[in-house]
Amino acid sequence: MRTLLIADIHIEDNAIEEIDSIFENDICKLKADRIIQLGDLFDKNRPTPNELKFTTHLINKLIKQYKDVTLLAGNGSHEFLNGVAVIEYMKELGAKIIPKDHFVQENIYYGHHMLHESMLEYGSGKCGLKDLKQYNYSILAHQHNFQKFNDKVYHLGSIRYQNFNEASDENKYVAILTDNKELELIALKSPIKMKDFYSLVELEKADKNIKARLCINSFEQFKKSINEIHKYKLKFSQFKVKLDFEEEKVELEKADNSNKKLEEILQEGIAQVKDVEVREMLQKALE
């Protein structure tokens, strides 16, 4: 028996094409007897018609190929509406639904939550490593970054790059668990990589098939870059801007020769940008 394990997918309209590619080119080429999806199948608890259509097609496809498909509900606002998991309708397709954040099967712990030791736990840990010692393996979702705690406990991580704190992840993974308790991590080839850039020169040279973020680290850089940013909004699969110069903010606010706060100066600069989408992008980065 080979069990294919997949963590956070977060199906949303603007990611359907990438998710479809990941399944078509990577996941569905893997041989397994059953599949367990570890939560956050949807990105929000009110899926759009297009998201529902794609997800129904995907689950039907997985059931046809793997026969035994289990879906674990997430643990928050992504998949619960008025106390009901929005994936419940998948039962009608033949999928098995676990409407909670964990279950145990054959002494394997499957969970969708943080541990106290999770990289992005921030006080939200459900339990600690000591509580999982009894299990042969503990495979967790919820944290999008891959994390290996030891040879028996893992955060599998999301199947695609969704937030720029994942830019440091070299790969995205799924896993195969065999009956003889061997776990194989499989790096996916299709996810679109994320990368931070620190100058327009770097952006100019970058491969267009990535999700890019320009990190602006000084007010001087902001002034030089603001009217050039629009050139890159359509170049990349996804493009964002991060304004990150808090120390300079303090210095400028204390300066005797300026009665304006840095935020006011930035707002004035952003207001001069002609491209509406870029202006909104910069405004969001400032918030």
Secondary structure, DSSP 4 states (H G I P E B T S, - for coil): -EEEEE----B-GGGHHHHHHHHHHTGGGS--SEEEE-S--BSSSS--HHHHHHHHHHHHHHHHHHSEEEEE--SSTTTEETTEEGGGGGGGGT-EEE-SSEEEETTEEEEES-BTT-TT-TT--SB-GGGGTTSSEEEEES-SS-EE-SSSEEE---SS--SGGGTT-S--EEEEEETTS-EEEEE-S-SPPEEEE-SHHHHHHS-SSSEEEEEE-SHHHHHHHTTTGGGGTTTSSEEEEEE--HHHHHHHHH-TT--S-HHHHHHHHHHT---HHHHHHHHHHH-
